[in-house]
Amino acid sequence: MIPGFTAIPYCGPAPGPAELWGQWNLDPVILAPLAVGAIWLAVTRAVNTRSRLIGALAIFVLAIAFISPICALSSALFAARTVHHILLVCVAAPLIAWALPRVTRSGFGTVIVATLLQAVVLWFWHAPALYEAALSNDLVYALMEATLLGASVLFWTTVRAAAAPTAALGLVLTMVQMGMLGALLVFAGSAVYGPHLMTTDAWGLTSLEDQQLAGLIMWAPAAGIYLVTALVHVARWIGPDPTSPASRPA
C-alpha cells in the first residue's frame, strides 16, 4: 500500500462532484479505434444485421467505460473503478463474443481453462500492489484493461459455443469466485488500495466505505449477471426440445 500515492492515473486526477461532468476522456488512442470500429460496422457487408447491432452496442458500452465521466470518477472511487470493470467483463465482453462469428463447439476442458484464466486475471489485478502499479503507469493500465477484456471475451466466447450444462458450470464458477472477491473487499478491516486513500472524502465516503461499496457491487449485481445467464442455460437444457413435435403449437 502506498499511503502517499501521488501518481496521476490514466483517467486523470480524481475529480470532485462539482467538476465530474466536465471530465470526458478525449484521448485519440481510445477515440480512434472505437470510431474505426463504428465506421466498419456501418459500412461492412461481412456481418449480418444482428451482429452489427450487437457490435455497435459493445462499442457504445466501451465508450461509456473509457470516454464518459465514469473514467474520471474511477480515479476517485474504487467503487466506480469496479463499475468500470463490470462494464468491460460483464457487458462489453459478452456483447463482443456474441457479435463475433460462432466458433466450433467448446468442450468441457476449454470452458474450464477459459474460466480459470478469467479468474486469475481478475484476482491478479485486484492485488493492491498491482492495482497501484496500473494507476501509476499508463502502459500497465493498458495491460490491465486489455487482459481483463481479452480474458472475458475468451470466456464468453467459449460459453456461447459450449453445451448448456458446461456453459452453466463455467458461469456458476465465475459467479462464485467473483462473489468471493467481493466478500473479501466488504469484510476487509481496512482500506487496501493506496490510490483511493485520499480521494473519497469529497464523495462523502471513507476509503474503507468506498472499498466496501465496491465489494457489494461485485458481490451482488456483477455476480448476479453470471447467475442469471447460468439459469438461462439450465432452462434451455432441461426445457422441451424446440424441434420436437410435442413442443410445437397445435
N, C-alpha and C positions, 0 to 999 in steps of 0.2 A: 504494500500500500504506500502511496506517495502523498503524505499529508499536505505538502506544499505544491501540489500539481499546478503547473503554470503554462503548460503547452496549450496551443490553440488547436482544437480538433478540426477535422476536415470541414464539418458543418458550420464552423465559425465559433466565436466566443458565445458563452451562454447568455441568451437574451433574458430580459425581464418581461413581464406581461405586457407592458405598455409598448414595447418595441417589437414583439414577436411577429405581428402580421406584416411587417416590412422586411422580414428576413426570408427572402427567396433565394435559393441556390441557383445561380445562372452560370455555373461552371460549364464551359464548352465541352469538357471531357464527358460530362453527363448528358448535356443537351444534344450533342451531335449524334451519338448512337441511337438515342430514343427517337430523334427526328428522322434519321435514316430508316429505322425500323418502321415507323409510322408511314413514311412515304412508300416504302417497299410493299407494305400490306395494302396500301391504297391502289397501287398500280399493277401488282403482280397477278398473274393468272395461274400461278403454280399451286395455290391453295384454294380450297372451297370457301364458300361464304361463312360457314360455321367456324372454321379455323381462323379466318380473317377477323371475325368479330371477337373471338376469344383472345387472339393475339393482340388486338387493339386494346382490349380490356387489361391485359397484362402490362402493356406499355403505360396505360393510364395509372395503374397501381404503382408501378416503378416510379413514375413521375411524382406521385403523392409522397412516396417514401424519400426520394432524393432531391426533389426540387421545391416542394411546398415547405412552409414553416415547420413541419414536423421534423425536418432535418435539423434545423437550428434548435428546436426545443429538445432534441435528443442530446445536445451538448449540455443542457441544463439539468435534465431529469433522466435518471436511469429508467424510469417508467416509460418515458417517451421513446428511449432507445429500444425498449422491449417491444413497444407497438411498432416501431420501425422494422425490427427484425421479424415480427409476426407477419407484417405485410409482405416481406420477402419470402419467408419459408412456408407460410400457410395460405397465402393468397396468390402472389405473383408466380411462385414456383408451380403450383398445380395448374394454373392457367397456361403457363408456358408448356407444361407437359401435355396438356390436352390440345394445345394448338399445333404441336408437332405431329408429324406422321406417326401412326401407331407402329410400335416396334413389334418384333415377334414375341411370342408368349414368354413371360418371365417365370422361371421356375422358383421353387422354394428357396434354394440357395441364393439366387440372385437377389430376391427381395430381402432376405436376411442380411446379406452383405451391404446392400444399399441402406437398410435401416440402421445397421451398426455404424456405417460411415457417417450418416447424418447425425447420429447421436454423438459420435466422437468430435465432429466439427463443432457442434453446438456447445458441448461441455468445454472443449478446448478454449474457445473464445470467451467463455464466461469465467475462466480463471482470472482472478483480479489482475495479476501482473501482465497477462497477455492482452486483456481488455485495455489496460492503461497504455500499453505499447501501441495498440491500434489507434487510440485517440491522441497519441503523441506524434505519430508519423503517418503521413498520407499514404505512403506505399503499403504500410502494414494495414492501414484501414481498408485500402482497396482489396488487399488479400483477404481480410476478414469478410468483407461483403461478398466478394466473388466466390469464396469457398462455401459460405453459408447458402447462397443462392444456388450455386452449382450442385452441391450435395443434395439439396432439397429437390431440385429439378430431376436429378437422377432417381431419388426416392420415389417421387410421384410418377415418374415415367414407368418404373418397374411395377408400382401399384396398379397403374392403369392397365398394364399388359398381363397382370397375374390373374390366376383363378381367384374367385371370390374368397374362399377360406384363407388362402395365402395372403391376399391383399389385406383382409381384415386383421390377420395376425400382425403384419407389419405395422398397420395403423395403430393397433392397440399397444404394441410395444413402444411405439413412438409417443403415444399419449402418456404412458406410464413414466418413461424417462423424462419427458418434459414436465410432467407434474411433480416428479421428484426434485428436479432442479428448481422449480417454482417454490416448492415447500421449503427447501434449504434456504432460499432467499427470504421467505416470510419469517422463518423461525431463527434466523441468524441473530445473535445477540448484539451485533454491532455492524455498522456500515463498512463494507469491504472494498468499495470501488472509489479509489482516490480521485478520479476526475469529477466526481459529483459531491465530494465532501463539502465544498464551499459554494455550490451553485443552486441549491434547492430552496434556500430561505426566502427568496423573492417570490416563490410559488406557494408559500405557506406550509412547506413540508420540511421536516428534518431530513438529513441524508438517510437515516435509518427508515423513516416512514416512506421515503421515495423508493428505497430498495424493497421494502415490504409490499408496496403497491405494485412494483414490477413483478414480484413473485406471484402475487394474486392474479395478475393479468396472465402470466404464463401458466399458472396452475389451473385456472378455470376456463376462460374463453379460448385460449390457444389450444390447450389440451382437448377442449370440447370439440374443436374442429375435427380432430382426428377421430374422436369417439363417434361423432355423428356420421362421418364418412365410413367408418368401420361398420356401423349399424346398417347403412345403406347397402354395403356389400353383403352383409349377413342376410338381409331381407331378400336380396336377389338370389342368394344361394339357396335359401330354404323355401322361397316362394315358388309359385307354379311356373312351369316352363312356358314362356310366351309362344313357343312354336307348337305346343301340344294342342290337339283338337279340343281337349276339355277346357282349355283356357280361353278359347275363342267365344265371343258372344253368339248366342243362338240366333 
